[in-house]
Amino acid sequence: MSKPSKTADEAIASDSSSRGHRGWRVAAWIVGSLLVVAVVGAIVGAVTPTPSALIIRSLFVKDGATTAAEMQKHVAVEPTTQMFDIAYGDGVNPVETLDLFSNAADAEALPTVVWIHGGAWVSGSSANVNPYLQLLANEGYTTVGVNYGLGPEATYPTAVNQLNEALGYLDDHADELGIDSSKIVLAGDSAGAQLASQLATLITNERYANLMGIAPTLEPEQLSGALLNCGVYDLASMAELDGIIAWGLQTSLWAYTGTKNWSATYEGATMSTIDFATPDFPPTYISGGNGDGLTWLQSIPMSTALQAAGVPVTELFWPADHEPALAHEYQFHLDRPEAQQALEATIGWLAEVTS
């Protein structure tokens, strides 16, 4: 005898139940897949920083391009001399290039700002800061943005060696590039500020140069100043951070130094320029935003250490309750009045130390 057919209500209920089971199986598969990805990610992340560092790099690339475009709007007139991708090395490593901006007339040598870009040691390029360098060039300086090897492809102290070589190149070719090699300011933002402080320390502290095993390509008397925006100068304190920002910085440092335990090693010790401040460190301009945790953890302690060593320091910090809170690298957001104030302070300080 044939089985009775289902009523319409029974058929709908059966179909709904089937879809419910299928939906549950799909949801379970998605959750399971995400758990597998998370576990694999955690395992890989415990072994190598590379995947995470590359993600961080991609975020910085997008943000750097946006910020550069914002700054470019404020360059009313571009400098008469603009040179890009000048090779400062042996021409083999494509990373070893620099960009130069100047309004120097023929055979004129101008005080020179050498800027090291930021990007958490794993990202960034001179293109990110070129608009800012154009603004400074229009104030009567030759300005140079230097590229260097990034982690994880290039590990510490590769970048320091490259930047030291770049300074030697600028010194050797000063006449043709419109550079007054007796008035050089080392400048940088974020990770670039750490590197600028490291080069200044290398040049002015013989004991430190011996520890690094690097012979400086400039003499101390060639440095007019160090310009440090939103940098990192104390690696031990970086290890104490927590949260997503801390994870990003600590992962980047692992990728850059090549060691997971960077805070208690040669890398962490020699990157911590706060521990090597001497009276010979050049006059310094240092700034950070009140909404940037690195200001309180890094920039203010570095300023204090330099002043304690007898170094002339010009600060631009903001009260903790300043509104709006000024984030990391606020100096580049020139649509804001505080960034314009920082630019004016920078220009004033440069005139003072290079006169």
Secondary structure as UniProt FT lines:
FT   HELIX           8..47
FT   HELIX           50..72
FT   TURN            73..74
FT   STRAND          81..87
FT   TURN            94..95
FT   STRAND          97..102
FT   TURN            106..107
FT   STRAND          110..116
FT   TURN            120..122
FT   HELIX           126..128
FT   HELIX           130..137
FT   TURN            138..140
FT   STRAND          142..146
FT   TURN            151..153
FT   TURN            156..157
FT   HELIX           158..172
FT   HELIX           174..177
FT   STRAND          179..189
FT   HELIX           191..204
FT   HELIX           206..212
FT   HELIX           220..222
FT   STRAND          223..229
FT   HELIX           235..238
FT   TURN            239..240
FT   HELIX           243..257
FT   TURN            260..261
FT   HELIX           262..264
FT   HELIX           266..271
FT   HELIX           273..276
FT   TURN            279..280
FT   STRAND          284..287
FT   TURN            290..291
FT   HELIX           293..294
FT   HELIX           295..299
FT   HELIX           300..308
FT   TURN            309..310
FT   STRAND          313..316
FT   TURN            320..321
FT   TURN            328..329
FT   HELIX           330..332
FT   TURN            334..335
FT   HELIX           337..354
//
